[in-house]
């Protein structure tokens, strides 16, 4: 019994350490930064043409999505190019096509659309590239911190979960039997 509890405890510690290592690895992503140049090149009553230059200022990006929100509720995409565009309410996204998926450092993608409006046609206030706000600068990369390795048992543990079984139903108040072998 004592070896079983020791093995279960060792597995639990190893799982927690693995989850911590994964979270540190995801925090150690490449430096990120971008710049967006949104230009209304022409405008007429009820419509406009916008060109957008998306520039990656960080490490190479392979696959990207630009997101922004139209400030006015009546602004709509009507014709688009050089990206896969989607609009839900005021929220707009543009996702790369196969030929412009890779943006090297200081690499740009030029995309655009024709839109409609009534009332006013304000310019979007902010843009994100793959979830990172485009500020015109680069966010610092995160250096991973080294964690200590948890102790590992000197023998392999095979754990079999016995109870509760899948689909078991228990009513309250009551107890739920927990059982495992290692």
C-alpha positions as CSV (number, residue, x, y, z in Angstrom):
1,X,0.0,0.0,0.0
2,X,2.8,2.4,0.9
3,X,4.5,1.8,-2.5
4,X,1.2,2.5,-4.2
5,X,0.7,5.8,-2.5
6,X,4.3,6.8,-3.2
7,X,3.9,6.0,-6.9
8,X,0.6,7.9,-7.1
9,X,2.3,10.9,-5.4
10,X,5.3,10.7,-7.7
11,X,3.0,10.7,-10.8
12,X,1.0,13.7,-9.4
13,X,4.2,15.7,-8.8
14,X,5.5,14.8,-12.3
15,X,2.2,15.9,-13.9
16,X,2.2,19.3,-12.1
17,X,5.9,19.8,-13.1
18,X,5.0,19.0,-16.7
19,X,2.1,21.4,-16.7
20,X,4.4,24.1,-15.3
21,X,7.0,23.4,-17.9
22,X,4.4,23.7,-20.7
23,X,3.2,27.0,-19.4
24,X,6.7,28.4,-19.2
25,X,7.4,27.2,-22.8
26,X,4.3,28.9,-24.1
27,X,5.3,32.1,-22.3
28,X,8.7,31.9,-24.0
29,X,7.2,32.7,-27.4
30,X,9.1,34.8,-29.9
31,X,9.2,38.6,-29.7
32,X,6.0,40.1,-31.1
33,X,5.2,43.4,-32.6
34,X,3.4,44.9,-35.6
35,X,2.5,48.1,-37.4
36,X,-0.7,48.7,-39.4
37,X,-1.1,51.4,-41.9
38,X,-4.9,51.8,-42.7
39,X,-5.6,54.2,-45.4
40,X,-8.9,55.2,-46.9
41,X,-7.8,55.8,-50.5
42,X,-11.2,57.0,-51.8
43,X,-14.6,57.6,-50.3
44,X,-18.0,58.5,-51.7
45,X,-21.5,58.7,-50.3
46,X,-22.2,55.3,-48.9
47,X,-18.9,53.6,-49.8
48,X,-15.1,53.7,-49.5
49,X,-12.0,51.9,-50.5
50,X,-9.4,51.0,-47.8
51,X,-5.8,49.7,-48.2
52,X,-4.1,48.1,-45.2
53,X,-0.4,47.4,-44.9
54,X,0.3,44.9,-42.1
55,X,4.0,44.8,-41.1
56,X,5.5,42.2,-38.7
57,X,8.1,43.8,-36.5
58,X,8.9,40.6,-34.5
59,X,10.3,37.2,-35.3
60,X,9.0,35.4,-38.4
61,X,5.3,34.7,-38.4
62,X,4.0,31.8,-40.4
63,X,0.2,32.2,-40.5
64,X,-1.5,35.3,-39.3
65,X,-4.9,36.9,-38.6
66,X,-5.5,40.6,-38.4
67,X,-8.4,41.8,-36.3
68,X,-10.1,45.1,-35.8
69,X,-13.5,46.6,-35.0
70,X,-15.3,49.1,-37.2
71,X,-16.2,52.1,-34.9
72,X,-19.6,52.7,-36.6
73,X,-22.3,50.0,-36.5
74,X,-23.2,50.6,-40.2
75,X,-19.7,50.0,-41.7
76,X,-19.6,46.8,-43.7
77,X,-17.2,44.9,-46.0
78,X,-18.6,44.6,-49.5
79,X,-15.6,43.4,-51.5
80,X,-12.2,42.1,-50.3
81,X,-8.9,40.9,-51.5
82,X,-5.5,39.4,-50.5
83,X,-6.9,37.7,-47.4
84,X,-9.9,35.6,-46.2
85,X,-12.1,38.2,-44.6
86,X,-15.0,37.8,-42.1
87,X,-17.3,40.2,-40.4
88,X,-19.6,39.7,-37.4
89,X,-21.3,42.9,-36.3
90,X,-18.5,45.4,-36.0
91,X,-15.7,42.8,-35.6
92,X,-13.6,42.2,-38.7
93,X,-10.9,39.6,-39.3
94,X,-8.5,39.1,-42.2
95,X,-6.6,35.8,-42.4
96,X,-3.6,35.1,-44.7
97,X,-3.9,33.3,-47.9
98,X,-1.4,30.6,-48.8
99,X,0.8,32.9,-50.8
100,X,1.1,35.6,-48.1
101,X,1.1,33.4,-44.9
102,X,4.8,34.1,-44.0
103,X,5.8,37.5,-42.7
104,X,9.5,37.8,-42.0
105,X,10.9,40.4,-39.7
106,X,9.8,43.8,-41.2
107,X,7.8,41.8,-43.8
108,X,4.5,43.2,-44.9
109,X,1.2,42.0,-46.4
110,X,-0.9,44.4,-48.3
111,X,-4.6,43.7,-48.1
112,X,-7.7,45.7,-48.7
113,X,-11.4,46.0,-49.2
114,X,-14.3,48.1,-50.4
115,X,-16.8,48.9,-47.7
116,X,-20.1,50.6,-47.2
117,X,-21.2,53.1,-44.6
118,X,-24.0,55.6,-43.8
119,X,-23.7,58.4,-41.3
120,X,-20.0,58.4,-40.8
121,X,-16.9,56.4,-41.7
122,X,-14.4,56.6,-38.8
123,X,-11.1,54.7,-39.0
124,X,-10.7,51.7,-36.6
125,X,-8.9,52.6,-33.4
126,X,-6.7,49.5,-32.9
127,X,-5.6,46.3,-34.7
128,X,-4.2,43.0,-33.5
129,X,-2.0,40.5,-35.3
130,X,-2.3,37.0,-34.0
131,X,-3.7,38.4,-30.8
132,X,-0.9,41.0,-30.2
133,X,-1.9,44.7,-30.3
134,X,-0.1,46.5,-33.1
135,X,1.6,49.4,-31.5
136,X,4.4,50.0,-34.0
137,X,6.9,48.5,-31.6
138,X,8.2,45.1,-30.5
139,X,7.2,43.4,-27.2
140,X,10.2,41.9,-25.4
141,X,10.6,38.2,-25.6
142,X,10.2,36.2,-22.4
143,X,13.2,34.2,-21.3
144,X,12.1,30.9,-19.8
145,X,13.0,30.2,-16.2
146,X,14.6,26.9,-15.2
147,X,12.5,24.9,-12.9
148,X,13.8,22.1,-10.7
149,X,13.0,18.6,-11.8
150,X,10.7,16.7,-9.4
151,X,11.9,13.5,-7.9
152,X,11.1,10.4,-10.0
153,X,10.6,6.9,-8.6
154,X,13.4,4.5,-9.5
155,X,10.9,2.0,-10.9
156,X,8.1,2.5,-13.5
157,X,4.7,2.9,-12.0
158,X,1.6,1.5,-13.7
159,X,-1.5,3.1,-12.3
160,X,-5.0,1.6,-13.0
161,X,-8.0,3.6,-12.0
162,X,-10.6,1.4,-10.4
163,X,-13.3,3.6,-9.0
164,X,-15.4,5.5,-9.8
165,X,-16.0,3.9,-13.1
166,X,-16.9,5.9,-16.2
167,X,-20.5,6.8,-16.2
168,X,-21.1,6.0,-12.5
169,X,-23.8,8.1,-10.9
170,X,-23.8,9.1,-7.2
171,X,-26.4,10.9,-5.2
172,X,-25.9,13.5,-2.5
173,X,-25.4,13.4,0.3
174,X,-23.2,10.4,0.0
175,X,-19.6,9.2,-0.6
176,X,-17.8,8.6,-3.8
177,X,-15.4,5.7,-3.5
178,X,-12.0,6.4,-4.9
179,X,-9.7,3.5,-5.8
180,X,-6.6,3.0,-7.9
181,X,-3.8,0.5,-8.0
182,X,-0.2,1.2,-8.8
